[in-house]
Amino acid sequence: MPNFHGSFVGKVSSQAMTTVTDVSNHDLSLVQISGPQTVSDPLWKDAIVSYYGMADLVSGNGTQTGYFVNQHPDGDTDHGTFHAKITTAANGVTLEGTWEHTGGTGKFAKLTGKGTYKGVMTSPTEVKTDWKGAYHLG
């Protein structure tokens, strides 16, 4: 399984939030974020990632789960899931978690793989994420 790593800066393209009234400061949010990947592996050169996440936060801390899709310049896609812990502190909001490839189209049709990531919200509508992992094309 080849190892690879990368990063992306993504911008929020859609966001919805609601407050749950069970405990103080309990919020649920849905977000769509997308941006260009910078990747060590040429198979992901110029791919654009879009991710769709649901966060469950109490006072800014909690979890996020969701799905991602990488759109490659040749039209192929790869996709997967992610799970993260979100932490809000005086120095900002961070995300830390795991991701897993679950397939794709074209050369990525039998793709499997997994890894870890760390992200930081650089503004209320932008996130910078660094990730690493390994994959197998099947």
C-alpha positions as protocol buffer text, in pm:
chain_id: "A"
residue {
  index: 1
  type: MET
  ca { x: 0 y: 0 z: 0 }
}
residue {
  index: 2
  type: PRO
  ca { x: 157 y: 329 z: -105 }
}
residue {
  index: 3
  type: ASN
  ca { x: 180 y: 597 z: 162 }
}
residue {
  index: 4
  type: PHE
  ca { x: 81 y: 951 z: 73 }
}
residue {
  index: 5
  type: HIS
  ca { x: 8 y: 1282 z: 241 }
}
residue {
  index: 6
  type: GLY
  ca { x: -140 y: 1615 z: 153 }
}
residue {
  index: 7
  type: SER
  ca { x: -333 y: 1921 z: 255 }
}
residue {
  index: 8
  type: PHE
  ca { x: -615 y: 2140 z: 141 }
}
residue {
  index: 9
  type: VAL
  ca { x: -765 y: 2475 z: 220 }
}
residue {
  index: 10
  type: GLY
  ca { x: -1141 y: 2451 z: 196 }
}
residue {
  index: 11
  type: LYS
  ca { x: -1412 y: 2713 z: 198 }
}
residue {
  index: 12
  type: VAL
  ca { x: -1762 y: 2666 z: 331 }
}
residue {
  index: 13
  type: SER
  ca { x: -2008 y: 2654 z: 42 }
}
residue {
  index: 14
  type: SER
  ca { x: -2315 y: 2561 z: 248 }
}
residue {
  index: 15
  type: GLN
  ca { x: -2388 y: 2557 z: 619 }
}
residue {
  index: 16
  type: ALA
  ca { x: -2694 y: 2505 z: 840 }
}
residue {
  index: 17
  type: MET
  ca { x: -2712 y: 2507 z: 1219 }
}
residue {
  index: 18
  type: THR
  ca { x: -2979 y: 2435 z: 1477 }
}
residue {
  index: 19
  type: THR
  ca { x: -2983 y: 2448 z: 1855 }
}
residue {
  index: 20
  type: VAL
  ca { x: -3089 y: 2147 z: 2060 }
}
residue {
  index: 21
  type: THR
  ca { x: -3265 y: 2242 z: 2382 }
}
residue {
  index: 22
  type: ASP
  ca { x: -3157 y: 1943 z: 2595 }
}
residue {
  index: 23
  type: VAL
  ca { x: -2849 y: 2105 z: 2749 }
}
residue {
  index: 24
  type: SER
  ca { x: -2700 y: 2454 z: 2734 }
}
residue {
  index: 25
  type: ASN
  ca { x: -2504 y: 2547 z: 2418 }
}
residue {
  index: 26
  type: HIS
  ca { x: -2589 y: 2224 z: 2226 }
}
residue {
  index: 27
  type: ASP
  ca { x: -2568 y: 2281 z: 1850 }
}
residue {
  index: 28
  type: LEU
  ca { x: -2597 y: 2057 z: 1546 }
}
residue {
  index: 29
  type: SER
  ca { x: -2457 y: 2174 z: 1215 }
}
residue {
  index: 30
  type: LEU
  ca { x: -2432 y: 2052 z: 858 }
}
residue {
  index: 31
  type: VAL
  ca { x: -2154 y: 2186 z: 640 }
}
residue {
  index: 32
  type: GLN
  ca { x: -2024 y: 2147 z: 286 }
}
residue {
  index: 33
  type: ILE
  ca { x: -1662 y: 2250 z: 232 }
}
residue {
  index: 34
  type: SER
  ca { x: -1453 y: 2222 z: -83 }
}
residue {
  index: 35
  type: GLY
  ca { x: -1108 y: 2315 z: -205 }
}
residue {
  index: 36
  type: PRO
  ca { x: -804 y: 2200 z: -405 }
}
residue {
  index: 37
  type: GLN
  ca { x: -584 y: 1920 z: -277 }
}
residue {
  index: 38
  type: THR
  ca { x: -204 y: 1947 z: -259 }
}
residue {
  index: 39
  type: VAL
  ca { x: -89 y: 1584 z: -256 }
}
residue {
  index: 40
  type: SER
  ca { x: 240 y: 1391 z: -261 }
}
residue {
  index: 41
  type: ASP
  ca { x: 96 y: 1125 z: -498 }
}
residue {
  index: 42
  type: PRO
  ca { x: 52 y: 1215 z: -869 }
}
residue {
  index: 43
  type: LEU
  ca { x: -277 y: 1020 z: -889 }
}
residue {
  index: 44
  type: TRP
  ca { x: -434 y: 1300 z: -681 }
}
residue {
  index: 45
  type: LYS
  ca { x: -268 y: 1591 z: -869 }
}
residue {
  index: 46
  type: ASP
  ca { x: -517 y: 1878 z: -909 }
}
residue {
  index: 47
  type: ALA
  ca { x: -802 y: 1690 z: -736 }
}
residue {
  index: 48
  type: ILE
  ca { x: -1073 y: 1900 z: -573 }
}
residue {
  index: 49
  type: VAL
  ca { x: -1211 y: 1768 z: -244 }
}
residue {
  index: 50
  type: SER
  ca { x: -1565 y: 1829 z: -125 }
}
residue {
  index: 51
  type: TYR
  ca { x: -1667 y: 1714 z: 216 }
}
residue {
  index: 52
  type: TYR
  ca { x: -2002 y: 1699 z: 383 }
}
residue {
  index: 53
  type: GLY
  ca { x: -1999 y: 1688 z: 761 }
}
residue {
  index: 54
  type: MET
  ca { x: -2237 y: 1684 z: 1055 }
}
residue {
  index: 55
  type: ALA
  ca { x: -2112 y: 1825 z: 1383 }
}
residue {
  index: 56
  type: ASP
  ca { x: -2264 y: 1765 z: 1727 }
}
residue {
  index: 57
  type: LEU
  ca { x: -2122 y: 2027 z: 1962 }
}
residue {
  index: 58
  type: VAL
  ca { x: -2174 y: 2135 z: 2322 }
}
residue {
  index: 59
  type: SER
  ca { x: -2006 y: 2469 z: 2397 }
}
residue {
  index: 60
  type: GLY
  ca { x: -1802 y: 2431 z: 2077 }
}
residue {
  index: 61
  type: ASN
  ca { x: -1663 y: 2083 z: 2154 }
}
residue {
  index: 62
  type: GLY
  ca { x: -1779 y: 1750 z: 2019 }
}
residue {
  index: 63
  type: THR
  ca { x: -1767 y: 1530 z: 1713 }
}
residue {
  index: 64
  type: GLN
  ca { x: -1797 y: 1554 z: 1336 }
}
residue {
  index: 65
  type: THR
  ca { x: -1875 y: 1272 z: 1097 }
}
residue {
  index: 66
  type: GLY
  ca { x: -1924 y: 1279 z: 725 }
}
residue {
  index: 67
  type: TYR
  ca { x: -1831 y: 1194 z: 371 }
}
residue {
  index: 68
  type: PHE
  ca { x: -1574 y: 1321 z: 121 }
}
residue {
  index: 69
  type: VAL
  ca { x: -1542 y: 1307 z: -257 }
}
residue {
  index: 70
  type: ASN
  ca { x: -1230 y: 1391 z: -458 }
}
residue {
  index: 71
  type: GLN
  ca { x: -1302 y: 1501 z: -816 }
}
residue {
  index: 72
  type: HIS
  ca { x: -1000 y: 1430 z: -1038 }
}
residue {
  index: 73
  type: PRO
  ca { x: -923 y: 1629 z: -1355 }
}
residue {
  index: 74
  type: ASP
  ca { x: -983 y: 1321 z: -1577 }
}
residue {
  index: 75
  type: GLY
  ca { x: -1339 y: 1281 z: -1439 }
}
residue {
  index: 76
  type: ASP
  ca { x: -1264 y: 992 z: -1200 }
}
residue {
  index: 77
  type: THR
  ca { x: -1368 y: 1027 z: -837 }
}
residue {
  index: 78
  type: ASP
  ca { x: -1275 y: 869 z: -508 }
}
residue {
  index: 79
  type: HIS
  ca { x: -1480 y: 885 z: -191 }
}
residue {
  index: 80
  type: GLY
  ca { x: -1490 y: 789 z: 173 }
}
residue {
  index: 81
  type: THR
  ca { x: -1589 y: 872 z: 528 }
}
residue {
  index: 82
  type: PHE
  ca { x: -1436 y: 1061 z: 818 }
}
residue {
  index: 83
  type: HIS
  ca { x: -1477 y: 1096 z: 1194 }
}
residue {
  index: 84
  type: ALA
  ca { x: -1327 y: 1376 z: 1402 }
}
residue {
  index: 85
  type: LYS
  ca { x: -1309 y: 1538 z: 1742 }
}
residue {
  index: 86
  type: ILE
  ca { x: -1370 y: 1914 z: 1736 }
}
residue {
  index: 87
  type: THR
  ca { x: -1213 y: 2129 z: 2006 }
}
residue {
  index: 88
  type: THR
  ca { x: -1276 y: 2497 z: 2061 }
}
residue {
  index: 89
  type: ALA
  ca { x: -1021 y: 2687 z: 2270 }
}
residue {
  index: 90
  type: ALA
  ca { x: -893 y: 3042 z: 2304 }
}
residue {
  index: 91
  type: ASN
  ca { x: -654 y: 2983 z: 2012 }
}
residue {
  index: 92
  type: GLY
  ca { x: -931 y: 2864 z: 1776 }
}
residue {
  index: 93
  type: VAL
  ca { x: -1117 y: 2558 z: 1652 }
}
residue {
  index: 94
  type: THR
  ca { x: -928 y: 2238 z: 1569 }
}
residue {
  index: 95
  type: LEU
  ca { x: -1039 y: 1910 z: 1414 }
}
residue {
  index: 96
  type: GLU
  ca { x: -853 y: 1582 z: 1456 }
}
residue {
  index: 97
  type: GLY
  ca { x: -965 y: 1248 z: 1324 }
}
residue {
  index: 98
  type: THR
  ca { x: -949 y: 956 z: 1085 }
}
residue {
  index: 99
  type: TRP
  ca { x: -1061 y: 901 z: 726 }
}
residue {
  index: 100
  type: GLU
  ca { x: -1124 y: 591 z: 517 }
}
residue {
  index: 101
  type: HIS
  ca { x: -1152 y: 543 z: 142 }
}
residue {
  index: 102
  type: THR
  ca { x: -1460 y: 341 z: 42 }
}
residue {
  index: 103
  type: GLY
  ca { x: -1433 y: 338 z: -338 }
}
residue {
  index: 104
  type: GLY
  ca { x: -1463 y: 554 z: -644 }
}
residue {
  index: 105
  type: THR
  ca { x: -1499 y: 550 z: -1020 }
}
residue {
  index: 106
  type: GLY
  ca { x: -1260 y: 465 z: -1302 }
}
residue {
  index: 107
  type: LYS
  ca { x: -913 y: 377 z: -1173 }
}
residue {
  index: 108
  type: PHE
  ca { x: -1040 y: 432 z: -816 }
}
residue {
  index: 109
  type: ALA
  ca { x: -1333 y: 185 z: -843 }
}
residue {
  index: 110
  type: LYS
  ca { x: -1175 y: -65 z: -601 }
}
residue {
  index: 111
  type: LEU
  ca { x: -989 y: 190 z: -389 }
}
residue {
  index: 112
  type: THR
  ca { x: -939 y: 119 z: -19 }
}
residue {
  index: 113
  type: GLY
  ca { x: -727 y: 307 z: 230 }
}
residue {
  index: 114
  type: LYS
  ca { x: -723 y: 500 z: 552 }
}
residue {
  index: 115
  type: GLY
  ca { x: -537 y: 761 z: 746 }
}
residue {
  index: 116
  type: THR
  ca { x: -548 y: 1052 z: 989 }
}
residue {
  index: 117
  type: TYR
  ca { x: -594 y: 1426 z: 962 }
}
residue {
  index: 118
  type: LYS
  ca { x: -565 y: 1748 z: 1159 }
}
residue {
  index: 119
  type: GLY
  ca { x: -737 y: 2070 z: 1068 }
}
residue {
  index: 120
  type: VAL
  ca { x: -776 y: 2422 z: 1197 }
}
residue {
  index: 121
  type: MET
  ca { x: -1047 y: 2674 z: 1120 }
}
residue {
  index: 122
  type: THR
  ca { x: -852 y: 2974 z: 987 }
}
residue {
  index: 123
  type: SER
  ca { x: -1175 y: 3179 z: 974 }
}
residue {
  index: 124
  type: PRO
  ca { x: -1545 y: 3109 z: 1032 }
}
residue {
  index: 125
  type: THR
  ca { x: -1571 y: 2996 z: 667 }
}
residue {
  index: 126
  type: GLU
  ca { x: -1230 y: 2840 z: 593 }
}
residue {
  index: 127
  type: VAL
  ca { x: -1042 y: 2531 z: 714 }
}
residue {
  index: 128
  type: LYS
  ca { x: -681 y: 2419 z: 653 }
}
residue {
  index: 129
  type: THR
  ca { x: -634 y: 2045 z: 682 }
}
residue {
  index: 130
  type: ASP
  ca { x: -320 y: 1827 z: 673 }
}
residue {
  index: 131
  type: TRP
  ca { x: -363 y: 1452 z: 626 }
}
residue {
  index: 132
  type: LYS
  ca { x: -167 y: 1131 z: 573 }
}
residue {
  index: 133
  type: GLY
  ca { x: -242 y: 768 z: 505 }
}
residue {
  index: 134
  type: ALA
  ca { x: -207 y: 473 z: 270 }
}
residue {
  index: 135
  type: TYR
  ca { x: -417 y: 332 z: -12 }
}
residue {
  index: 136
  type: HIS
  ca { x: -462 y: 28 z: -236 }
}
residue {
  index: 137
  type: LEU
  ca { x: -618 y: 51 z: -583 }
}
residue {
  index: 138
  type: GLY
  ca { x: -749 y: -306 z: -566 }
}
